[in-house]
């Protein structure tokens, strides 16, 4: 029986909604008995549950051999009302739903009262969905960070610390100090004391330098464990001293504060409230933002006497020249205000707060990081080596690049100093920066961070406007490569303009970092300031690259000619290369592709995947056939390569016969080559009865395929499968961006029959609108 109060409260729109909501809310007292129901009864009950009850029923459903995935999939359609991205790759709809649900509730874009299945009074949206969140995106004014750092969400943050692996920032705006304080607490808990391993930042056209460097620094593991901003972190303090000593210290501090409450000067000397720490942060950062002033002040300090910034260890003050308290007037002022209280006991308590207790260390926290060599000391040879280097492309792998303005480690507008870090926490293993302009100052800061970021395994720098500052990043990577614990294995660099030729940059990176497993270099255009710069440095082929561990190499040329002479040293040093991708290259002569194939055959015996994108192969039919009959290659991609632009019917037949005889080729991708209906139908003969092909995947996206052609291909494929007794290895067909919307009924029939044979991936592409867009830009 359904309680009348429950029925009255629901006010359902339909009888089904009434019964489902009433059943779900009436299960509290009967839950154990319900979970013991037979499988066929439990199957009918599961769709009638709220997400709170459905989550609790997972164990019972599993024991009964039932899957709740269809129910979570239907929940997505009913609640999210959007098509999930990459739906074909979603393996657990329960996790996908709860993770997206958490994010939408956090950002206020989903009202839990909109559906009775979400508004169970036992269900706390953030708390109960947080254990399923492995990826979280914070955007705009970081409202989500403020909410998660709030005291009432303490348990939510604890759950995220154990489940969250990827933290993304998107479309950030400048934030005030309160928001920044919440972000500091959040990052410290999730990264330093959590399990976040990847930090990604997207689309930040005008980044706030302080906020950007703050995120980068904390991702690299830097945090001030002693100042008031971090004073409330119990995890840090429990790691340092036993809990009983913490209690005694807090009691003594409270008694000291009571005794000295009337002493205004002493009270300022020991700021307990976060508000005071925020005020100090604002006062320091307001002056630190004036880069020329910082540089001028430090130059004056250098002329009057030496200032050893590297001596700030274990709470000690910088050793400055005679008559100087600090290299910065604001820091001198802060130091006078924060003089310790009278009494030996008080001074001991201040020292017990850990290293970097002085607020003047805040400058180091935001704008400087450690630059350590293998021995852990400051690399004092950086400037000397850089001054002697004439050009970054010819400098030794171990020396920093100083060939351009922005590469020097000292001086310059940023005023960034190298120092040894006093304390580091756990750091992330993946850093991604997409469409975030990096100035010379932030590049030098990032370079300093990279120089000792030993946990970093993946680094992606995409469209950051690096230009000449790329040498500064390379300098930090060189220093990192010398570290014995370095783990960096994946490096991806892409931008609009290339400061140097692609092959020259690849050679430079590999000569300094032979332990890389994946290297991707991608540029859209040549640097306009370079004018008639030579296509490559003649010395590239003469410099010997050490034997590398490279397994995957991707190069997107900014319409540069592909010279095998420059690529050959890289191939010779990369005996382990398994994947090679060449994009947007031009072939300077007809023999160039043949030379490349010979080099690949000679130097890369383990090459399994080869990809050409936007490379005109219309006049290289012989080389294309040689690649298709290669006994080693398992995946070949010819994407937008104009294969059939000037070919005859015989060329398609030769391709089909070559693939039929190749038993090692597993994947053939031919997007954007204008196959059309008749060529697609002909490709079905690859799977004929006399074929020895092992082809599993075929990609024919963007090939002007119409519904009738797809249906004819399907029928022909079905006939070959019947002739072979159903023995076929073909499993995946990709059909993105074809003209399948011109006859919906025929397309549905073709797709239905195809899905009985293989997995089909397509999209709802509007061909008419795409054609209109194409005409509009002609």
Secondary structure, 3 states (H helix, E strand, C coil): CCCHHHHHHHCCCCHHHHHHHHHHHCCCCCHHHHHCCCHHHHHHHHCCCCHHHHHHCHHHHHHCCCCCHHHHHHHHHHHHCCCCCCHHHCCCHHHHHHHHHHHHHHCCCCCHHHCCCCCCCCCCHHHHHHHHCCEEEEEECCHHHHHHHCHHHHHHHHHHHHHCCEEEEEEECCCCHHHHHHHHHHHHHHHHCCCCCEEEEEEECCCCHHHHHHHHHHHCCECCCCCHHHCCCHHHHHHHCCHHHHHHHHHHHHHHHHHCCCCHHHHHCCCCCHHHHHHHHHHHHHHHCCHHHHHHHHHHHHHHCCCEHHHCCCCCCCECCCCCCCCCHHHHHHHHHCCCCCCHHHHHHHHCCCCCCCHHHHHHHHHCCECECCCCCECCCHHHHHHHCCCCCCCCCCCCCCCCCCCCCCCCCCCCCCECCCCECCCCCEEEEEEECCCHHHHHHHHHHHCCCCCCCEEEEECCCCHHHHHHHHHHHHHHHCCCCCCCCEEEEEEEEECCCHHHHHHHHHHHCCCCCEEEEEEEEECHHHCCCCCCCCCCCCCCCCCCCCCEEEEECCCCECCHHHHHHHHHHCCCCCEEEEECCECCCCCHHHHHHHHHHHHCCCCCEEEEECCCCCCCHHHHHHHHCCCCCCEEEEECCCCCCCCCHHHHHHHHHHHHHCCCCCEEECCCCCCHHHHHHHHHHHHCCCCCCCCCEEECCCCCCEHHHHHHHHHHHHHHHHHCCCCCCCCEEECCCCEHHHCHHHHHHHHHHHHCCCEEECCCCCHHHHHHHHHHCC
